[in-house]
Amino acid sequence: MALAIADLISKLEAWANPTWQESWDNCGWQVQPGVLEQPAHVLVCLTPTLAVMAEALALRQQGVNVNLILAHHPLIFSPLKTVVAGDPVGDMVCQAIAHSIGIYTAHTNFDQVQDGTADLLAQVLQLQNPEPVVPTQLDIGYGRVGDLSPALSLQDLLNLIQTKLSPPNLIYSPAADLAQTISRVAVLGGSGASFMGAVAQTGAQAYLTSDCKFHQFQEGRDRNLVLIDAGHYATERPACARLAEIVRQWGAPWAQLSDQDEDFRQFWHS
């Protein structure tokens, strides 16, 4: 029997429990239009946008009955007061209900777990003996820190990150010496600069994350920590690809990573 959406969500929540989310977060069902008993045909994405919804509807035209958008970022962060056509969130809610496509989010709960956003970055860089930067439960937590074997120069580490993640642009601490040897690295997908104090206590020499501000690069320099910003999309997209694989392994009849997920930052090259 094909895996139903209800059973898929049960497996997901047993692995990345929504009760582990931060108080400001909104994990779980964003729109549930009566699809729980249907076989799970899942489009996995980083951010649930109208482009992703259009992709789901196009796939239906091709014969794939997409009935669940499984996203990392929530569609709804603040309580909705209105659902209005012409508003991006309102349009997503209206289309989800009209076409019976559920929208479900695993966000800060997914950040913490094995094969979640941080854990995938550690795997991509082949960090040895990775452990959470900030533990929250047994063997899980925010960020990962581990050892490079063999150690790399900072130049080679930046080249490795560029090759593995393909960010449009890498930003790193301007005081860093490209020839210095890096043997211990911390990673955290998405906006992780607020964890810098905890990272500094792990013995990491470099910290890969995203969305870093000017003064946070200053803080990194002052903590003798090479801060590397590869962008929000590049640091979290690998975990979404892995999530699509996991959903297929659980028995979903169809699951695919979105082709229309967008990196909203673009860099001008004259």
C-alpha positions in Angstrom: 0.0 0.0 0.0 1.3 3.4 -0.9 2.4 5.7 1.9 -0.4 8.1 2.8 0.3 11.7 3.7 -0.8 11.2 7.3 1.7 8.4 7.7 4.4 10.4 6.1 3.8 13.3 8.5 3.8 10.8 11.4 7.3 9.6 10.3 8.5 13.1 9.8 7.3 14.3 13.3 8.8 11.2 15.0 12.2 12.2 13.5 11.9 16.0 13.7 9.4 16.7 16.4 7.6 20.0 15.9 7.6 20.6 19.7 11.4 21.2 19.4 10.8 24.3 17.4 11.7 27.8 18.7 9.0 29.9 20.3 9.0 32.3 17.4 8.7 29.6 14.8 5.7 28.0 13.0 6.5 24.4 12.1 3.9 21.9 11.0 0.8 22.3 8.8 0.5 25.6 7.1 -2.4 24.5 4.9 -4.1 21.1 5.3 -6.9 20.9 2.7 -8.1 17.4 3.5 -5.3 15.4 1.9 -4.2 13.2 4.8 -5.5 9.9 3.4 -4.1 10.4 -0.1 -0.9 8.7 -1.3 1.9 11.1 -0.8 3.2 12.8 -3.9 5.6 15.3 -2.4 7.4 18.4 -3.9 10.2 19.3 -1.5 11.4 22.9 -1.4 13.4 25.4 0.7 10.8 28.2 0.5 7.1 27.7 -0.4 6.6 30.4 -3.0 4.1 30.9 -5.9 6.8 29.7 -8.3 6.9 26.3 -6.4 3.1 26.2 -6.4 3.1 26.8 -10.2 5.6 24.0 -10.5 3.3 21.6 -8.6 0.4 22.5 -10.8 2.5 22.0 -13.9 3.5 18.6 -12.7 -0.1 17.8 -12.4 -0.6 18.7 -16.0 2.2 16.1 -16.7 0.3 13.4 -14.8 2.0 13.6 -11.4 -0.6 14.2 -8.7 1.4 16.5 -6.4 -0.6 16.9 -3.2 2.0 18.1 -0.7 4.6 20.8 -0.7 7.1 20.0 2.0 9.1 23.1 2.8 11.8 24.1 5.2 10.8 27.7 5.6 7.3 28.4 6.9 4.7 30.0 4.7 3.0 31.7 7.7 5.1 33.2 10.4 2.6 35.6 12.0 -1.1 34.9 12.6 -3.0 35.7 9.4 -5.7 38.4 9.8 -6.9 38.2 6.2 -6.5 35.9 3.2 -6.6 38.2 0.2 -6.1 37.6 -3.5 -3.0 39.5 -4.7 -1.1 39.0 -1.5 1.6 36.3 -2.0 0.7 34.4 1.2 -3.0 34.8 0.5 -2.6 33.5 -3.0 -0.6 30.5 -1.7 -3.4 29.7 0.8 -6.1 30.1 -1.8 -4.3 27.9 -4.4 -3.5 25.3 -1.9 -7.1 24.9 -0.9 -8.5 25.2 -4.4 -6.2 22.5 -5.8 -6.0 20.4 -2.6 -2.3 20.7 -2.2 -1.1 20.6 1.4 1.7 22.8 2.7 3.8 21.5 5.6 6.9 23.0 7.1 9.8 21.5 9.1 12.0 24.4 10.2 14.0 24.8 13.5 13.0 21.2 14.4 14.7 20.1 11.1 17.7 22.2 11.8 18.6 20.2 14.8 18.4 16.5 13.7 20.6 14.0 12.0 20.5 14.7 8.2 19.0 18.1 8.9 20.4 21.4 7.7 23.6 21.6 9.8 24.3 17.8 9.7 24.2 17.9 5.9 26.8 20.7 5.8 29.0 18.6 8.0 28.6 15.7 5.6 29.3 17.8 2.6 32.6 19.0 4.1 33.3 15.5 5.4 33.9 16.7 8.9 35.2 14.0 11.2 33.5 13.3 14.6 30.9 16.1 14.2 28.9 17.1 17.2 26.3 19.8 17.9 27.5 23.3 18.6 24.5 23.9 20.9 23.0 20.6 22.0 19.3 20.6 22.5 18.5 16.8 22.9 20.6 13.7 23.0 22.9 13.7 20.0 21.1 16.6 18.3 21.2 20.4 18.4 22.0 23.5 16.4 25.1 23.6 14.2 27.8 21.0 13.9 31.5 21.2 14.6 34.1 18.7 13.5 37.6 18.2 12.2 39.0 18.3 8.7 41.1 15.3 7.8 43.5 16.3 6.3 43.6 19.9 7.4 43.3 22.4 4.6 44.6 25.9 3.9 41.8 28.5 4.2 42.2 29.0 0.4 41.5 25.3 -0.2 38.6 25.3 2.3 37.0 28.2 0.5 37.5 26.4 -2.8 35.9 23.2 -1.3 32.9 25.2 -0.2 32.5 26.9 -3.5 32.7 23.5 -5.3 30.3 21.7 -3.0 27.7 24.4 -2.5 28.0 26.6 -5.6 27.0 29.8 -3.9 26.8 32.9 -6.2 29.4 34.6 -4.0 31.5 33.7 -0.9 32.1 36.3 1.7 34.8 35.6 4.4 36.5 37.5 7.2 38.6 40.1 5.6 41.4 39.8 8.1 41.9 36.1 7.3 45.2 34.7 6.0 44.4 32.5 3.0 47.5 30.4 3.7 46.6 29.6 7.3 45.8 26.0 8.1 42.3 25.1 9.1 41.7 21.8 10.9 38.5 22.4 12.9 35.3 23.9 11.3 31.8 24.7 12.5 28.8 24.9 10.2 25.2 26.0 10.6 22.8 26.4 7.6 20.8 29.6 7.3 21.2 32.6 9.6 23.7 31.4 12.1 25.8 34.4 13.1 24.0 34.7 16.5 25.7 31.4 17.4 29.2 32.8 17.0 29.9 32.9 20.8 29.0 29.2 21.1 31.1 28.4 18.0 34.1 30.2 19.5 34.0 27.9 22.5 34.3 24.7 20.4 37.8 25.4 19.2 36.7 25.9 15.6 39.0 28.1 13.5 36.4 28.7 10.7 32.6 29.0 10.8 30.4 28.4 7.7 26.9 30.0 7.9 25.0 32.8 6.1 23.3 36.2 6.4 26.2 37.7 8.3 26.2 41.5 9.0 29.2 43.9 8.9 29.7 44.0 12.6 29.4 40.2 12.9 32.4 39.9 10.6 34.1 42.3 13.0 33.1 40.0 15.9 34.4 37.0 14.1 37.8 38.7 13.7 37.9 39.7 17.3 37.2 36.1 18.3 40.0 34.8 16.0 37.3 33.0 14.0 37.2 33.0 10.2 33.5 33.7 9.4 32.4 32.4 6.0 29.0 33.4 4.5 27.9 31.2 1.6 24.3 32.5 1.5 21.1 31.2 3.0 20.0 29.2 -0.1 23.4 27.5 -0.7 23.7 26.4 3.0 20.2 24.9 3.3 19.4 23.5 -0.2 21.5 20.3 0.4 19.4 19.3 3.3 16.2 19.8 1.2 17.7 17.4 -1.4 18.4 14.9 1.3 14.9 15.3 2.7 13.5 14.3 -0.7 15.6 11.2 -0.6 14.4 10.4 2.9 10.7 10.8 1.9 11.2 8.3 -1.0 13.0 5.9 1.4 10.0 6.1 3.7 7.8 4.8 0.9 6.2 7.9 -0.7 5.1 6.9 -4.3 6.7 10.1 -5.6 9.0 12.8 -4.1 11.2 15.3 -5.9 13.2 18.4 -5.0 11.7 21.5 -6.5 13.3 22.9 -9.7 11.8 26.3 -9.0 13.2 27.0 -5.6 14.8 30.4 -5.7 18.0 32.0 -4.4 16.6 35.5 -3.8 20.0 37.1 -3.7 21.7 37.9 -7.0 25.1 39.5 -7.5 25.9 42.0 -10.2 29.0 41.3 -12.2 29.9 44.2 -14.6 
